[in-house]
């Protein structure tokens, strides 16, 4: 659950970055690090979701 919220916040950050005045190297590193974080969280969330069994889903409700 928290991975989805983190992805949402990072997505908003990617939208905001072009408007905060970063240029050149700072912009490149900011977007690269944010992209890496989004990718890691997305893969982690997908992996956790694929391992869920029907019984495990019932336990989390």
C-alpha positions in Angstrom: 0.0 0.0 0.0 2.7 2.5 0.9 4.5 1.8 -2.4 1.5 3.2 -4.3 1.6 6.4 -2.2 5.3 6.7 -2.6 4.9 6.3 -6.4 2.2 9.0 -6.4 4.4 11.5 -4.5 7.4 10.7 -6.7 5.2 11.2 -9.8 4.1 14.6 -8.5 7.8 15.5 -7.9 8.6 14.6 -11.5 5.8 16.9 -12.6 7.1 19.8 -10.4 10.8 19.5 -11.2 10.8 21.4 -14.5 9.1 24.4 -12.7 11.5 24.8 -9.8 14.4 26.2 -11.8 16.8 23.2 -11.9 19.0 23.1 -15.0 21.7 21.0 -16.5 23.4 18.5 -14.3 21.1 19.1 -11.2 18.0 18.4 -13.3 19.5 15.3 -14.8 20.5 13.8 -11.5 17.2 14.7 -9.8 15.2 13.0 -12.6 17.5 10.0 -12.7 17.3 9.3 -9.0 13.6 9.9 -9.0 13.2 7.5 -11.9 15.3 4.8 -10.2 13.2 5.2 -7.0 9.9 4.9 -9.0 11.1 1.8 -10.9 12.4 0.0 -7.7 9.1 0.7 -5.9 7.0 -0.4 -8.9 8.9 -3.7 -9.3 8.8 -4.3 -5.6 5.0 -3.7 -5.5 4.4 -5.9 -8.5 6.5 -8.7 -7.0 4.6 -8.5 -3.7 1.2 -8.4 -5.6 2.1 -11.5 -7.7 3.0 -13.5 -4.6 -0.3 -13.0 -3.0 -2.6 -16.0 -2.7 -6.3 -15.8 -2.2 -5.8 -16.8 1.5 -3.2 -14.2 2.0 -5.5 -11.5 0.5 -8.2 -12.5 3.0 -5.8 -12.2 5.9 -4.9 -8.6 4.9 -8.6 -7.4 4.8 
